[in-house]
Amino acid sequence: MRRMFFLSALLLVATPVTADEQVALTLQNHKFTPAEIHVKANKPSMITMINKDATAEEFDSTALKVEKVVAGNSKGNIRIRALAPGRYPFMGEYHAGTAQGVVVAE
Amino acid sequence: MLSALLIVFREVIEAGLIVGIVLAATQGVPRRGMAVSGGVGAGVLGACLVAAFAGELAALFQGNGQELFNASILLLAVMMLTWHNVWMASHGREMARELKAAGHEVVTGKRTLAALGVVVGVAVLREGSEVVLFLYGIAAQGGTSNAALLAGGALGLGAGAVVSALMYFGLLTIPAGRLFQVTSGLITLLAAGMAAQAVLFLQNGGYIEAMTGTVWDTSWLLREDSIPGRLLHTLVGYVEAPNGAQILTYLGTIVVILVLMRLVGKPSLRPRPQPAE
């Protein structure tokens, strides 16, 4: 089982599946803009997070099942699975006081 | 300060619980201190490297480097834990008897020490790189709150170490004969949880597209980002809303480890150990 996944991981390195919908998310002064992201329900999407701060931030969401570190002054792609309609909060884990946002699937 | 305390505490218990289980599992094995502290040292060093090159790492493989890296080191840990359990299944009984007999020096467990050192290293590497990035962020920010935040971090480190130590000493109160059963059970669940986590990283990287739908949701009962939720996540792989692939991997890993332990541990397949003198 594990080996199977490991092998499939190796095989698929060159061909990640592209998501349908792309949304840009900017982090500046440890705040997300837009703080509310709207995506279509039941369809995968991709958030491109642009970190304009000098320090790294971790896009963290238990609801979205995502943990991704985006280094300072760089970009990161965050894949969002097909979501049932609803609100899915996320945060920047290193500045949870200010870096808060929510993905709304509708 | 409270946020620094919490974030460091969370990461430290996640790595610390694993170190505690490894220490309990290697009870009585000579030179285990070296393997474990070597693992911690290598993990801390690796964490600094991962943090320093976080941007470069993320950019690899069309932006999926981080997901692949996380999945690979988790799967490496799963393999090491499996090997340890399978090895112990064939030698655990001798070890337990010798421990009970008269504190004989036990040497059998030595073989998997290096593997468990790797597991410790991987755990510290994963959780440590987050702490490094977080603390670096604080240091780079400047301002008057630095001292308070660093004090919070230090308190979090201390509290995390205390919880991990409690876990370790709690395990030690189990009689030696049963300790191996308990630790091999814990290690099986630990490995299953790690394998499921690895699958999640592969899904987030877009490498596994099947069975991504949530199967059940127990967030009303226990939130995964609460402290008890985090503890259970590390120990037994608790996930509040697992998807199909995670559940299958979790169960599959348990089955594979149990079957391997059965096969290797069968008394008929190996010469009967001579009783210790």
Interface residues (C-beta under 8 A of the other chain):
Chain A: M1 R2 F5 F6 S8 A9 L12 V13 P16 V17 T18 A19 A54 T55 A56 E57 E58 T62 A63 K65 V66 K68 V69 V70 A71 G72 S74 G76 N77 I78 R79 R81 A82 A84 E93 Y94 H95 A96 G97
Chain B: S3 I7 A51 A54 G55 A58 A59 F61 Q62 G63 N64 Q66 E67 L68 A71 S72 L75 V78 M79 T82 S129 E130 L133 F134 Y136 G137 A140 Q141 A195 A198 V199 L200 L202 Q203 N204 G205 G206 Y207 I208 E209 T212 G213 T214 S219 R223 E224 D225 E240 A241 N243 L248 T249 G252 T253 V255 V256
